[in-house]
Amino acid sequence: MQRVTVHVPQAQTSVLEAGQGRATLFVHGTSSNAEMGWGPFYERLAAKRRCLSPDFVGSGQTEDRGEPISLDLLVDQVCAT
């Protein structure tokens, strides 16, 4: 597993990445982050596909600028991944 950073205007988004091939996007819930939500499954899943999971703004390793979190921002983070 490694971390990469993708950029959206409102945040530098940290993304957990592993594997190769066809990509699957994993989205974590509230009070969680990419590693807590999906990390335990990555090793097995990454053997067959590329796994991507962004840390939403204010969680995990993604910055929190203290601005309001909107659905548009979360969608932008997923689309940038």
N, C-alpha and C positions, 0 to 999 in steps of 0.2 A: 504494500500500500504506500502511496505517496500523496502529497498535497500539492495542488496547483492553485494558482490564483486567476480568477476571471474578473473582468472589470465591467461594472455597470455604473452609470453616472452617480448613483447614490451610495455605492459601497464597493470595496474591494472584497470579492467573495472567495472564501477558501473552499476548495472542492477536494473531497477524498476520492482518489482514483486508483483502480487496480485492474489488471487483466488486459486482454486484447480481443479484438474482433468486434462483433455486433454490440453496440452500447445499450446498456440498461440504466435508466435514471432512477435513483432511490431518493425519496423526499422524506425527511424526518418530521415528526410532530412537534408540538409545543413542549417546552421544558426539556428539550433534548438537543442533540447535534448529530452530525453524520456518523461519527464513530460510535456513539452510544446507541443510536438507532439501528445502524446497519453494519458496523464494523465486525461483529461476531460472524456474520454470514459471508463476508467478502472473500475469504480464502477459498471457500468451496465454490462460490459463484464465479470468481475471477478465473477459475480453471477453464471456464467455457465461454466467457464473454467479458467485455469491458464494463466495469462498474463505475458509476459516477454518482456522487452524493454531495450536494452543496450544503454548507453551514449557512443557514439564513442569518440575516443581519441581527446582531445581538446574541448570537449563539455560537458555540465552538470557537473557531479561530477567525471568524469573520468580524470585522470591526463594527463597532456600534458608535455612531456619531451623535447619539442622543436625539435624533430626529424621529418623528412619528413613523411607525411601520405601517405601510399600506399594502393592500392586496396587489396593487400594481408593482410595487417594489419586489415583492416575493415572486411574482410572475417573471419580472425582468431577470431576477437571479436565476431562476430555473431555465429560462430561454438562453441566457448567456452560457450556461453549463453545456 
